[in-house]
Amino acid sequence: MDSTSAKAKRRTVRARHRVLAFGMLATLALGTGGGSVRMAEGTRDGTADGSGIALTSAERPGAGPSPYLDPSLPVEKRVADLMGRMSLDDKLGQMTQPERRYIKPAEITEYGIGSVLSSGGSAPKPNNAETWADMYDELQKAALAAPLAVPLMYGVDAVHGHNNVVGATIFPHNIGLGATRDPALVREIGARPPRR
């Protein structure tokens, strides 16, 4: 490799690390959200053998206990334990939020990606609720298969309803709702379940 190629590669790696670093700030601020994943066919809990026990690398024999996975512990202890287990690459992966069209589930697992985004107009095909749920489940399973098993946060570029999903309920933008000067209406809209 000539020196020009080596420099270009180093610049690319540095740029990737900077992008990953920005994403981690949001991930740390919001916590390790995610959501439920539909369980595998034929099992009661989604594990390969139906045992209810899915071991991460942090829990495998010889790896020691994993306090960050214990929901009975205080959040501060769990966060400190998880951060202590994370390498720089793990942290950078958690800070990354690629657009869903540009990432494969295997890359989410490989790089420990912390968040995926559907930017404006980005939708799976066919664009229906079932396909969205299937896509999310596949991405979440990939995140949970990573060594630290940190759930994936999924972002949608829609501030007034999930307008990427055909048939979704859409409300006016937040600024429009605020301009009504009607807090009761805003509360009602915020609490309203979606119509089916």
C-alpha positions, 0 to 999 in steps of 0.5 A, spaced: 500 500 500 502 506 498 503 512 502 497 516 499 492 509 500 494 509 507 493 516 509 486 515 505 485 509 509 487 513 516 482 519 514 476 514 513 477 510 519 478 517 523 472 520 520 468 513 522 470 514 529 468 521 529 461 519 526 460 514 531 462 518 537 457 523 536 451 518 536 454 515 542 452 521 546 445 521 544 445 513 546 448 515 553 443 520 554 437 516 552 439 510 555 439 503 552 432 503 550 429 498 544 423 495 545 420 488 545 422 483 539 417 477 537 419 471 539 422 465 535 417 460 532 416 454 536 419 457 542 415 460 548 421 465 549 425 466 543 431 462 545 433 456 541 431 451 546 426 454 549 429 454 556 428 462 557 436 463 557 440 466 552 447 467 554 451 473 552 458 473 551 458 477 558 455 471 561 458 465 558 462 461 563 469 464 565 466 471 563 464 473 570 457 476 572 454 481 568 450 486 573 448 491 567 443 485 565 440 485 572 434 490 572 433 489 580 440 493 581 440 501 580 441 504 574 447 507 576 451 501 577 448 497 571 451 503 567 458 503 570 458 496 569 456 496 562 461 502 561 467 498 564 466 492 560 466 496 553 472 497 549 472 504 545 470 500 539 464 498 543 462 505 545 463 508 538 458 502 535 453 504 540 454 512 538 452 510 531 446 511 527 446 509 520 440 510 516 436 503 515 438 502 507 445 502 509 446 497 514 445 490 514 443 486 520 450 482 520 453 489 521 449 491 527 452 485 530 459 485 528 460 493 530 455 493 536 451 498 532 446 502 538 441 505 533 438 505 526 434 511 523 429 511 518 430 518 515 424 521 511 421 517 506 425 511 508 420 505 509 421 497 507 417 494 502 411 493 502 410 499 506 405 496 511 405 495 519 407 488 518 413 489 514 415 494 519 415 490 525 419 484 521 424 489 519 425 492 526 425 485 529 430 483 525 435 489 527 433 488 534 435 480 534 442 482 530 443 487 536 442 482 541 446 477 538 452 482 539 457 480 545 454 485 550 447 484 547 445 492 548 438 493 545 437 497 539 434 504 539 430 505 532 429 512 530 424 515 525 424 521 522 417 523 523 415 528 529 408 528 528 406 521 527 409 515 523 408 518 517 412 513 513 407 507 515 401 507 510 395 508 514 398 511 520 395 517 524 398 523 523 397 530 527 400 537 526 407 539 527 408 540 535 409 547 533 402 547 530 399 544 536 403 549 541 400 555 537 393 552 538 394 554 546 390 549 548 394 544 553 388 540 554 388 538 546 395 537 546 394 532 552 389 528 548 392 528 542 399 525 546 394 520 549 390 518 544 391 510 541 392 509 534 386 508 530 386 501 527 
